[in-house]
Each structure stands twice: as structure tokens, then as C-alpha cells.
Amino acid sequence: NVIGSTGTNNGGIAGSTSISASNNGPAAKKSAYGIPYFELFQKYLVSPGPDIVIADEAHLIKNPKAKRSVVLNQMKTSMRIALTGSPLQNNLMEYWCMVNWVKPLHLGNMKEFRKRFELPMKEGQHKDATKKKIKIMKQRSFLLHKRLKGIVLRRDVSTLAKELPAKREFVIVFKMTLVQKFMYKKFLLIAL
């Protein structure tokens, strides 16, 4: 999955603690050049910030209060791209966090998203859900998909299959060390 957005994106989470507000703890550590990391962060990633930020493994942006999310949201940039290979459809709030990083408030704030999408979609998935709740779930799913058109680009491995070389596997056998032999024998005694 690729999620992208262009345009002015100053990020930020309401009520979050800015890494620049404190220069103690891990932020007080100095780089190899003797400059505190928080100063480097401020100078190069916040003001004025990079032209583009690409986050690989972006599914890790799953909690807006986590340090990773707070730091990423402080970066001022005109373009953000989130890459993930993990299917996110099972946790809508994690999905919201990633989309919100790319395009803040596109799906509303967290409370609005939860009320408008997450709760109705969860209720419609219960095995004892009424026909009405199932209908609402399908409508919200369709609406969410429509809202994300042009922002979320979904691709699976078949997209790259034509361009990748054939998969080759190699089996390499190594002799066990003395410690490994000892542990292996102990395991076999316990297992039998």
C-alpha cells in the first residue's frame, strides 16, 4: 500500500508534547558533531523541513501519542508518502493514524473517525448484527474507500511479479557448535 499527499502539510497533533520543548532525556543526546539531536531535528526536519518525507513500514504509525508519531507529525513538509506491506483493514484506528499522518484531518479527527467509520463498521461485522447494521457497515466501508481514492494506492505482489527475478531458495548446512549440540541433545531428551 502507498498512501500519499501533496500540498502544505505542517502536521502536528493537538495537545502533543513537542520534542523541541524539552532538551533532556534522549533528545539531549549529542550527534557525532557534538550538536544535540533535538537541535538537528528542529533545524532540518521542522523548520523549514524537508521537501518530502517517505515513511517505510508506515503501519508502525499506529498510535498518535507514541513518540514516533509525535516526531513524524512535527515534520513540516509539502509531501508525505507512507509505504506499508501490512494489511491494515483489520484495525481501522491504526489505518486512520497512518492516513492522518499523510493528510491530517482528511478523515476527521480521531473521535469523529471512530464515530463515523470504526464503530458502525465493527457493529456490522458481528455475527448477530442486524440487517440494518450490516447495511450501514457496507455504506461506511464504501464511503471510506471513496474518501481515500487518490490518496491510497493499493498494490499487491502481483504488480511486481513480472519485474522480479524468479524466486530461488538455497539451503546451507552448517555444523553445530558444541553448545548447539549440547542444547539440541537436551531438547531431544525433553521432547521424547
N, CA, C and O of each residue as an XYZ file, in Angstrom:
768
protein
N       0.830     -1.180      0.000
C       0.000      0.000      0.000
C       0.878      1.247      0.000
O       1.900      1.300      0.684
N       0.477      2.223     -0.756
C       1.163      3.511     -0.774
C       0.114      4.561     -0.477
O      -0.936      4.598     -1.118
N       0.392      5.404      0.481
C      -0.514      6.494      0.807
C       0.274      7.769      0.610
O       1.368      7.910      1.157
N      -0.257      8.694     -0.155
C       0.496      9.906     -0.426
C      -0.372     11.134     -0.455
O      -1.576     11.066     -0.702
N       0.254     12.246     -0.202
C      -0.455     13.516     -0.210
C       0.517     14.614     -0.592
O       1.690     14.572     -0.222
N       0.034     15.584     -1.324
C       0.861     16.739     -1.630
C       0.149     17.977     -1.132
O      -1.045     17.941     -0.833
N       0.874     19.058     -1.047
C       0.297     20.298     -0.547
C       0.950     20.639      0.779
O       1.687     19.825      1.335
N       0.694     21.807      1.281
C       1.298     22.218      2.540
C       0.790     21.326      3.648
O      -0.415     21.131      3.805
N       1.713     20.790      4.408
C       1.366     19.860      5.464
C       2.254     20.163      6.659
O       3.372     19.657      6.753
N       1.768     20.972      7.552
C       2.565     21.337      8.711
C       2.437     20.355      9.848
O       3.096     20.511     10.876
N       1.583     19.323      9.683
C       1.487     18.270     10.679
C       1.081     18.798     12.038
O       0.447     19.847     12.160
N       1.457     18.053     13.044
C       1.174     18.448     14.424
C      -0.063     17.763     14.955
O      -1.040     17.558     14.235
N      -0.008     17.418     16.205
C      -1.145     16.805     16.863
C      -1.533     17.704     18.014
O      -0.683     18.075     18.824
N      -2.795     18.059     18.101
C      -3.248     18.934     19.184
C      -2.937     18.295     20.521
O      -3.255     17.129     20.751
N      -2.330     19.044     21.383
C      -2.043     18.565     22.721
C      -0.793     17.717     22.828
O      -0.473     17.247     23.920
N      -0.080     17.506     21.745
C       1.114     16.669     21.825
C       2.275     17.453     22.418
O       2.313     18.681     22.346
N       3.206     16.739     22.997
C       4.387     17.371     23.565
C       5.440     17.477     22.483
O       5.790     16.473     21.863
N       5.936     18.638     22.251
C       6.927     18.854     21.210
C       8.290     18.383     21.670
O       8.701     18.660     22.797
N       8.989     17.678     20.808
C      10.336     17.223     21.135
C      11.262     18.402     21.344
O      12.256     18.299     22.062
N      10.939     19.520     20.721
C      11.786     20.695     20.853
C      11.535     21.429     22.167
O      12.333     22.278     22.564
N      10.445     21.112     22.836
C      10.131     21.807     24.082
C      11.018     21.340     25.231
O      11.112     22.001     26.265
N      11.657     20.210     25.041
C      12.489     19.678     26.103
C      13.805     19.203     25.517
O      13.829     18.554     24.471
N      14.879     19.521     26.179
C      16.158     19.027     25.679
C      16.819     18.143     26.728
O      18.041     18.133     26.874
N      15.975     17.390     27.467
C      16.529     16.420     28.389
C      16.185     15.020     27.901
O      15.467     14.879     26.911
N      16.669     13.999     28.558
C      16.401     12.629     28.150
C      17.083     12.326     26.836
O      18.132     12.895     26.534
N      16.486     11.414     26.031
C      17.108     11.013     24.774
C      17.349     12.176     23.815
O      18.304     12.156     23.038
N      16.477     13.197     23.871
C      16.628     14.338     22.960
C      17.891     15.127     23.263
O      18.388     15.844     22.394
N      18.429     15.012     24.493
C      19.621     15.770     24.872
C      20.902     15.118     24.362
O      21.973     15.719     24.445
N      20.809     13.904     23.838
C      21.991     13.226     23.324
C      22.569     14.015     22.168
O      21.848     14.658     21.404
N      23.881     13.952     22.059
C      24.554     14.731     21.021
C      24.943     13.847     19.854
O      25.230     12.661     20.012
N      24.944     14.454     18.678
C      25.359     13.750     17.468
C      26.876     13.625     17.465
O      27.557     14.117     18.365
N      27.390     12.962     16.443
C      28.839     12.794     16.297
C      29.529     14.154     16.173
O      30.730     14.260     16.425
N      28.790     15.184     15.790
C      29.355     16.527     15.627
C      29.206     17.371     16.893
O      29.561     18.550     16.895
N      28.684     16.778     17.969
C      28.532     17.498     19.225
C      27.294     18.369     19.303
O      27.120     19.104     20.275
N      26.435     18.301     18.304
C      25.212     19.109     18.284
C      24.079     18.238     18.825
O      23.913     17.104     18.374
N      23.301     18.741     19.777
C      22.179     17.944     20.302
C      21.219     17.544     19.173
O      20.922     18.332     18.275
N      20.747     16.296     19.249
C      19.851     15.784     18.213
C      18.590     16.627     18.075
O      18.095     16.819     16.965
N      18.060     17.137     19.200
C      16.829     17.919     19.071
C      17.071     19.191     18.259
O      16.165     19.664     17.572
N      18.278     19.748     18.328
C      18.592     20.930     17.519
C      18.674     20.564     16.043
O      18.188     21.300     15.184
N      19.291     19.424     15.755
C      19.359     18.963     14.361
C      17.954     18.684     13.837
O      17.618     19.024     12.703
N      17.144     18.059     14.684
C      15.764     17.766     14.307
C      15.022     19.049     13.957
O      14.362     19.134     12.921
N      15.137     20.046     14.833
C      14.471     21.326     14.596
C      14.969     21.991     13.321
O      14.171     22.474     12.517
N      16.278     22.018     13.135
C      16.868     22.732     12.007
C      16.539     22.086     10.666
O      16.223     22.784      9.703
N      16.611     20.776     10.598
C      16.478     20.118      9.303
C      15.116     19.485      9.035
O      14.740     19.301      7.877
N      14.379     19.154     10.081
C      13.117     18.455      9.852
C      11.879     19.248     10.233
O      10.778     18.913      9.797
N      12.033     20.287     11.032
C      10.856     21.051     11.435
C      10.826     22.413     10.759
O       9.823     22.779     10.145
N      11.883     23.143     10.862
C      11.880     24.485     10.304
C      13.143     24.726      9.500
O      14.195     24.950     10.098
N      13.096     24.693      8.212
C      11.926     24.712      7.339
C      11.387     23.325      7.010
O      10.256     23.223      6.534
N      12.132     22.266      7.239
C      11.663     20.916      6.955
C      12.036     20.473      5.556
O      12.345     21.300      4.698
N      12.008     19.165      5.323
C      12.352     18.631      4.011
C      11.228     18.842      2.999
O      10.092     19.135      3.373
N      11.551     18.693      1.728
C      10.526     18.809      0.689
C       9.593     17.610      0.700
O       8.410     17.733      0.381
N      10.128     16.446      1.068
C       9.341     15.211      1.059
C       9.800     14.323      2.205
O      10.986     14.270      2.531
N       8.843     13.628      2.811
C       9.140     12.631      3.832
C       8.487     11.332      3.384
O       7.288     11.287      3.110
N       9.292     10.278      3.314
C       8.782      8.959      2.946
C       8.970      8.053      4.151
O      10.091      7.871      4.626
N       7.889      7.492      4.640
C       7.944      6.602      5.796
C       7.722      5.173      5.334
O       6.617      4.797      4.943
N       8.790      4.379      5.385
C       8.652      2.955      5.094
C       8.159      2.276      6.365
O       8.405      2.769      7.466
N       7.467      1.152      6.223
C       6.873      0.464      7.369
C       5.951      1.415      8.135
O       5.953      1.451      9.366
N       5.178      2.171      7.389
C       4.331      3.219      7.979
C       3.208      2.673      8.848
O       2.578      3.433      9.583
N       2.947      1.385      8.781
C       1.933      0.818      9.669
C       2.361      0.947     11.135
O       1.547      0.760     12.039
N       3.642      1.269     11.366
C       4.120      1.489     12.731
C       3.638      2.830     13.296
O       3.780      3.098     14.489
N       3.068      3.666     12.425
C       2.463      4.932     12.885
C       1.036      4.591     13.299
O       0.082      4.928     12.597
N       0.896      3.929     14.427
C      -0.416      3.413     14.790
C      -1.000      3.998     16.060
O      -2.116      3.655     16.449
N      -0.268      4.860     16.693
C      -0.759      5.489     17.913
C      -0.343      6.955     17.872
O       0.851      7.251     17.912
N      -1.290      7.872     17.793
C      -0.942      9.284     17.650
C      -0.180      9.866     18.839
O       0.420     10.934     18.722
N      -0.195      9.176     19.981
C       0.514      9.679     21.157
C       1.904      9.057     21.313
O       2.674      9.474     22.178
N       2.227      8.064     20.484
C       3.541      7.430     20.561
C       4.614      8.402     20.081
O       4.350      9.257     19.236
N       5.828      8.270     20.623
C       6.922      9.178     20.275
C       7.141      9.234     18.767
O       7.340     10.311     18.206
N       7.104      8.084     18.114
C       7.328      8.032     16.662
C       6.321      8.920     15.932
O       6.687      9.698     15.051
N       5.062      8.794     16.306
C       4.015      9.580     15.658
C       4.159     11.064     15.948
O       3.994     11.897     15.057
N       4.467     11.391     17.196
C       4.619     12.794     17.580
C       5.743     13.435     16.770
O       5.584     14.530     16.232
N       6.876     12.746     16.688
C       8.024     13.281     15.942
C       7.685     13.411     14.460
O       7.957     14.446     13.852
N       7.097     12.380     13.880
C       6.754     12.436     12.451
C       5.754     13.546     12.154
O       5.828     14.186     11.104
N       4.829     13.775     13.064
C       3.836     14.828     12.848
C       4.409     16.229     12.979
O       3.810     17.184     12.484
N       5.545     16.372     13.628
C       6.165     17.685     13.756
C       6.908     18.093     12.484
O       7.184     19.275     12.280
N       7.229     17.135     11.640
C       7.981     17.451     10.425
C       7.123     18.268      9.478
O       6.028     17.857      9.096
N       7.638     19.429      9.108
C       6.929     20.268      8.149
C       7.440     19.913      6.769
O       8.645     19.940      6.515
N       6.532     19.586      5.892
C       6.891     19.166      4.545
C       5.724     19.402      3.606
O       4.576     19.501      4.039
N       6.020     19.491      2.333
C       4.936     19.684      1.366
C       4.431     18.355      0.816
O       3.418     18.319      0.118
N       5.142     17.241      1.131
C       4.692     15.945      0.634
C       5.080     14.853      1.616
O       6.212     14.796      2.097
N       4.127     13.997      1.897
C       4.360     12.835      2.752
C       3.893     11.589      2.019
O       2.821     11.567      1.413
N       4.711     10.566      2.086
C       4.354      9.288      1.484
C       4.550      8.205      2.534
O       5.600      8.136      3.174
N       3.550      7.368      2.708
C       3.612      6.269      3.664
C       3.593      4.955      2.891
O       2.694      4.711      2.085
N       4.594      4.111      3.143
C       4.672      2.806      2.496
C       4.448      1.723      3.540
O       5.001      1.787      4.638
N       3.646      0.741      3.199
C       3.454     -0.382      4.107
C       3.124     -1.624      3.314
O       2.449     -1.569      2.285
N       3.602     -2.725      3.801
C       3.267     -4.006      3.183
C       2.232     -4.730      4.021
O       1.737     -5.786      3.626
N       1.903     -4.169      5.176
C       0.956     -4.819      6.079
C      -0.469     -4.458      5.742
O      -0.787     -3.292      5.506
N      -1.327     -5.459      5.720
C      -2.745     -5.143      5.510
C      -3.292     -4.460      6.755
O      -3.134     -4.961      7.868
N      -3.927     -3.330      6.562
C      -4.393     -2.534      7.691
C      -5.895     -2.604      7.894
O      -6.416     -1.998      8.831
N      -6.592     -3.316      7.052
C      -8.044     -3.271      7.121
C      -8.607     -3.876      8.403
O      -9.786     -3.678      8.697
N      -7.804     -4.604      9.174
C      -8.311     -5.204     10.399
C      -8.315     -4.240     11.583
O      -8.978     -4.510     12.584
N      -7.606     -3.146     11.496
C      -7.589     -2.188     12.586
C      -7.756     -0.790     11.998
O      -6.801     -0.172     11.527
N      -8.976     -0.322     12.038
C      -9.281      0.959     11.402
C      -8.617      2.140     12.085
O      -8.302      3.124     11.415
N      -8.394      2.084     13.381
C      -7.761      3.219     14.057
C      -6.287      3.327     13.666
O      -5.765      4.433     13.531
N      -5.611      2.192     13.484
C      -4.231      2.234     13.004
C      -4.204      2.793     11.579
O      -3.303      3.546     11.208
N      -5.191      2.415     10.805
C      -5.299      2.916      9.438
C      -5.496      4.431      9.456
O      -4.862      5.158      8.692
N      -6.391      4.901     10.344
C      -6.631      6.346     10.475
C      -5.337      7.070     10.833
O      -5.036      8.121     10.266
N      -4.574      6.517     11.766
C      -3.318      7.168     12.192
C      -2.374      7.360     11.006
O      -1.769      8.422     10.855
N      -2.251      6.339     10.171
C      -1.350      6.435      9.032
C      -1.871      7.446      8.012
O      -1.107      8.275      7.516
N      -3.154      7.384      7.699
C      -3.738      8.332      6.749
C      -3.663      9.747      7.316
O      -3.388     10.696      6.581
N      -3.904      9.891      8.600
C      -3.871     11.207      9.227
C      -2.464     11.808      9.193
O      -2.312     13.028      9.125
N      -1.446     10.965      9.241
C      -0.078     11.482      9.131
C       0.153     12.052      7.731
O       0.779     13.100      7.571
N      -0.355     11.353      6.729
C      -0.167     11.786      5.341
C      -0.999     13.016      5.028
O      -0.513     13.960      4.404
N      -2.229     13.006      5.452
C      -3.157     14.097      5.134
C      -3.999     14.387      6.372
O      -5.102     13.862      6.518
N      -3.471     15.227      7.262
C      -4.150     15.481      8.537
C      -5.611     15.909      8.373
O      -5.956     16.762      7.555
N      -6.440     15.276      9.189
C      -7.870     15.552      9.310
C      -8.672     15.265      8.040
O      -9.833     15.664      7.955
N      -8.092     14.594      7.061
C      -8.838     14.225      5.852
C     -10.025     13.328      6.204
O     -11.074     13.385      5.564
N      -9.841     12.504      7.228
C     -10.915     11.617      7.671
C     -11.528     12.106      8.980
O     -12.202     11.345      9.676
N     -11.295     13.378      9.315
C     -11.769     13.933     10.571
C     -10.774     13.634     11.681
O      -9.771     12.953     11.468
N     -11.065     14.151     12.863
C     -10.186     13.826     13.986
C     -10.485     12.394     14.439
O     -11.405     11.752     13.933
N      -9.705     11.913     15.387
C      -9.840     10.516     15.811
C     -11.245     10.205     16.328
O     -11.814      9.165     15.998
N     -11.794     11.096     17.127
C     -13.127     10.888     17.696
C     -14.185     10.831     16.582
O     -15.063      9.969     16.598
N     -14.093     11.746     15.627
C     -15.046     11.765     14.507
C     -14.921     10.498     13.667
O     -15.927      9.911     13.269
N     -13.683     10.076     13.399
C     -13.454      8.875     12.588
C     -14.027      7.646     13.283
O     -14.676      6.799     12.670
N     -13.766      7.581     14.567
C     -14.268      6.430     15.337
C     -15.792      6.379     15.256
O     -16.361      5.311     15.032
N     -16.456      7.517     15.435
C     -17.928      7.571     15.417
C     -18.482      7.305     14.016
O     -19.470      6.589     13.855
N     -17.836      7.887     13.012
C     -18.371      7.810     11.647
C     -18.055      6.490     10.946
O     -18.868      5.990     10.169
N     -16.868      5.921     11.220
C     -16.460      4.727     10.483
C     -16.213      3.496     11.363
O     -16.812      2.443     11.145
N     -15.336      3.634     12.350
C     -14.916      2.445     13.096
C     -16.066      1.733     13.790
O     -16.269      0.535     13.589
N     -16.818      2.461     14.604
C     -17.891      1.812     15.363
C     -18.975      1.199     14.465
O     -19.334      0.040     14.674
N     -19.509      1.926     13.475
C     -20.527      1.300     12.607
C     -19.986      0.091     11.834
O     -20.714     -0.872     11.590
N     -18.707      0.149     11.454
C     -18.146     -0.969     10.700
C     -17.906     -2.180     11.600
O     -18.074     -3.317     11.159
N     -17.523     -1.954     12.834
C     -17.359     -3.057     13.785
C     -18.705     -3.686     14.115
O     -18.843     -4.909     14.153
N     -19.697     -2.829     14.355
C     -21.024     -3.337     14.705
C     -21.613     -4.193     13.590
O     -22.307     -5.173     13.861
N     -21.346     -3.834     12.357
C     -21.877     -4.582     11.229
C     -21.155     -5.898     10.976
O     -21.627     -6.714     10.185
N     -20.028     -6.117     11.628
C     -19.266     -7.352     11.436
C     -19.613     -8.440     12.452
O     -19.213     -9.593     12.288
N     -20.350     -8.081     13.494
C     -20.734     -9.082     14.491
C     -21.625    -10.129     13.851
O     -22.423     -9.827     12.964
N     -21.478    -11.379     14.318
C     -22.284    -12.444     13.722
C     -23.777    -12.271     13.986
O     -24.606    -12.781     13.232
N     -24.119    -11.556     15.049
C     -25.537    -11.316     15.344
C     -25.998     -9.912     14.933
O     -27.006     -9.413     15.433
N     -25.252     -9.281     14.020
C     -25.607     -7.929     13.561
C     -26.927     -7.952     12.792
O     -27.218     -8.888     12.047
N     -27.712     -6.904     12.993
C     -28.983     -6.799     12.272
C     -28.708     -6.440     10.811
O     -27.611     -6.006     10.461
N     -29.717     -6.629      9.972
C     -29.570     -6.280      8.551
C     -29.275     -4.796      8.389
O     -28.522     -4.392      7.503
N     -29.881     -3.987      9.259
C     -29.662     -2.545      9.211
C     -28.199     -2.210      9.513
O     -27.594     -1.388      8.825
N     -27.637     -2.842     10.537
C     -26.240     -2.579     10.897
C     -25.285     -3.073      9.812
O     -24.257     -2.447      9.553
N     -25.619     -4.172      9.191
C     -24.788     -4.689      8.088
C     -24.838     -3.726      6.912
O     -23.822     -3.474      6.265
N     -26.024     -3.190      6.637
C     -26.174     -2.221      5.549
C     -25.364     -0.957      5.833
O     -24.687     -0.433      4.948
N     -25.436     -0.474      7.067
C     -24.674      0.722      7.447
C     -23.175      0.447      7.327
O     -22.424      1.292      6.839
N     -22.737     -0.743      7.777
C     -21.325     -1.110      7.676
C     -20.858     -1.054      6.218
O     -19.797     -0.504      5.922
N     -21.643     -1.617      5.328
C     -21.283     -1.620      3.904
C     -21.251     -0.203      3.335
O     -20.371      0.129      2.540
N     -22.204      0.629      3.738
C     -22.222      2.020      3.276
C     -20.984      2.772      3.759
O     -20.362      3.508      2.992
N     -20.628      2.587      5.025
C     -19.457      3.280      5.569
C     -18.166      2.776      4.933
O     -17.240      3.550      4.693
N     -18.113      1.496      4.667
C     -16.935      0.930      4.002
C     -16.785      1.528      2.606
O     -15.685      1.891      2.189
N     -17.896      1.626      1.895
C     -17.882      2.229      0.557
C     -17.470      3.697      0.634
O     -16.661      4.164     -0.169
N     -18.030      4.421      1.600
C     -17.716      5.833      1.771
C     -16.238      6.034      2.122
O     -15.596      6.948      1.604
N     -15.702      5.189      2.995
C     -14.289      5.284      3.370
C     -13.399      5.026      2.158
O     -12.434      5.752      1.918
N     -13.728      4.003      1.410
C     -12.957      3.693      0.189
C     -12.994      4.881     -0.774
O     -11.975      5.234     -1.369
N     -14.151      5.486     -0.924
C     -14.316      6.637     -1.815
C     -13.511      7.844     -1.322
O     -12.899      8.548     -2.124
N     -13.510      8.087      0.012
C     -12.754      9.216      0.587
C     -11.251      9.056      0.389
O     -10.517     10.041      0.309
N     -10.802      7.807      0.310
C      -9.370      7.539      0.204
C      -8.890      7.393     -1.238
O      -7.699      7.213     -1.487
N      -9.822      7.472     -2.179
C      -9.441      7.379     -3.586
C      -8.522      8.556     -3.923
O      -8.835      9.705     -3.612
N      -7.415      8.268     -4.546
C      -6.454      9.304     -4.881
C      -5.433      9.545     -3.780
O      -4.453     10.263     -3.981
N      -5.660      8.947     -2.621
C      -4.715      9.065     -1.515
C      -4.061      7.709     -1.251
O      -2.849      7.625     -1.052
N      -4.864      6.663     -1.251
C      -4.351      5.314     -1.004
C      -4.232      4.575     -2.333
O      -5.187      4.492     -3.105
N      -3.062      4.052     -2.575
C      -2.805      3.253     -3.775
C      -2.476      1.841     -3.312
O      -1.419      1.606     -2.726
N      -3.370      0.913     -3.570
C      -3.180     -0.467     -3.119
C      -2.594     -1.304     -4.240
O      -3.096     -1.322     -5.364
N      -1.535     -1.984     -3.904
C      -0.908     -2.912     -4.846
C      -0.456     -4.137     -4.073
O      -0.041     -4.043     -2.918
N      -0.542     -5.282     -4.723
C      -0.021     -6.486     -4.092
C       1.181     -6.987     -4.883
O       1.623     -6.342     -5.834
N       1.696     -8.120     -4.490
C       2.930     -8.635     -5.087
C       2.771     -8.922     -6.586
O       3.764     -8.937     -7.313
N       1.557     -9.147     -7.051
C       1.360     -9.448     -8.471
C       1.772     -8.269     -9.359
O       2.126     -8.463    -10.522
N       1.726     -7.059     -8.819
C       2.141     -5.878     -9.569
C       3.618     -5.951     -9.932
O       4.020     -5.550    -11.024
N       4.411     -6.459     -9.017
C       5.857     -6.550     -9.238
C       6.303     -7.893     -9.800
O       7.438     -8.020    -10.260
N       5.444     -8.879     -9.773
C       5.832    -10.241    -10.151
C       6.499    -10.308    -11.520
O       7.438    -11.081    -11.711
N       6.029     -9.513    -12.468
C       6.597     -9.552    -13.825
C       8.014     -9.005    -13.858
O       8.815     -9.407    -14.702
N       8.330     -8.094    -12.949
C       9.628     -7.432    -12.972
C      10.666     -8.054    -12.046
O      11.851     -7.733    -12.133
N      10.224     -8.941    -11.163
C      11.155     -9.563    -10.233
C      11.721    -10.852    -10.820
O      11.023    -11.555    -11.550
N      12.967    -11.168    -10.511
C      13.516    -12.444    -10.974
C      12.808    -13.589    -10.256
O      12.201    -13.392     -9.204
N      12.890    -14.778    -10.830
C      12.257    -15.941    -10.221
C      12.842    -16.175     -8.834
O      14.035    -15.974     -8.607
N      11.999    -16.596     -7.925
C      12.441    -16.845     -6.555
C      13.355    -18.053     -6.530
O      13.043    -19.095     -7.105
N      14.484    -17.905     -5.861
C      15.433    -19.017     -5.708
C      15.720    -19.196     -4.232
O      15.962    -18.233     -3.504
N      15.689    -20.434     -3.810
C      15.977    -20.728     -2.411
C      17.247    -21.551     -2.326
O      17.504    -22.410     -3.170
N      18.030    -21.284     -1.310
C      19.255    -22.012     -1.071
C      19.201    -22.606      0.327
O      18.793    -21.939      1.278
N      19.609    -23.849      0.447
C      19.698    -24.483      1.754
C      21.181    -24.667      2.046
O      21.896    -25.339      1.304
N      21.623    -24.069      3.122
C      23.026    -24.136      3.505
C      23.099    -24.835      4.856
O      22.437    -24.429      5.811
N      23.893    -25.869      4.929
C      24.015    -26.648      6.153
C      25.324    -26.285      6.852
O      26.389    -26.269      6.234
N      25.227    -25.998      8.130
C      26.394    -25.683      8.946
C      26.514    -26.730     10.041
O      25.509    -27.253     10.520
N      27.726    -27.030     10.431
C      27.940    -27.915     11.573
C      27.564    -27.154     12.836
O      27.815    -25.955     12.959
N      26.960    -27.874     13.765
C      26.587    -27.244     15.022
C      27.824    -27.042     15.892
O      28.770    -27.830     15.858
N      27.789    -25.976     16.663
C      28.857    -25.740     17.635
C      28.644    -26.712     18.800
O      27.602    -27.363     18.876
N      29.592    -26.810     19.679
C      29.463    -27.696     20.835
C      28.269    -27.308     21.705
O      27.537    -28.175     22.183
N      28.078    -26.019     21.906
C      26.948    -25.548     22.704
C      25.634    -25.908     22.018
O      24.688    -26.335     22.680
N      25.566    -25.740     20.701
C      24.343    -26.072     19.969
C      24.057    -27.574     20.052
O      22.906    -27.969     20.234
N      25.084    -28.412     19.921
C      24.896    -29.869     20.030
C      24.368    -30.232     21.408
O      23.450    -31.042     21.537
N      24.957    -29.623     22.446
C      24.524    -29.883     23.814
C      23.059    -29.509     23.992
O      22.278    -30.301     24.520
N      22.678    -28.312     23.557
C      21.301    -27.840     23.689
C      20.336    -28.695     22.870
O      19.223    -28.977     23.312
N      20.759    -29.099     21.696
C      19.926    -29.927     20.822
C      19.644    -31.279     21.482
O      18.512    -31.761     21.465
N      20.671    -31.877     22.056
C      20.501    -33.172     22.727
C      19.579    -33.028     23.939
O      18.726    -33.884     24.170
N      19.744    -31.955     24.710
C      18.866    -31.704     25.860
C      17.412    -31.553     25.408
O      16.495    -32.080     26.037
N      17.222    -30.824     24.311
C      15.873    -30.625     23.772
C      15.254    -31.964     23.379
O      14.086    -32.219     23.673
N      16.035    -32.823     22.715
C      15.514    -34.121     22.291
C      15.131    -34.979     23.494
O      14.121    -35.682     23.455
N      15.928    -34.928     24.561
C      15.608    -35.694     25.761
C      14.308    -35.207     26.392
O      13.504    -36.013     26.861
N      14.101    -33.897     26.405
C      12.884    -33.324     26.986
C      11.676    -33.649     26.092
O      10.601    -33.982     26.592
N      11.860    -33.552     24.791
C      10.753    -33.747     23.835
C      10.293    -35.198     23.771
O       9.128    -35.463     23.475
N      11.183    -36.131     24.043
C      10.819    -37.558     23.948
C      10.272    -38.038     25.208
O       9.912    -39.210     25.318
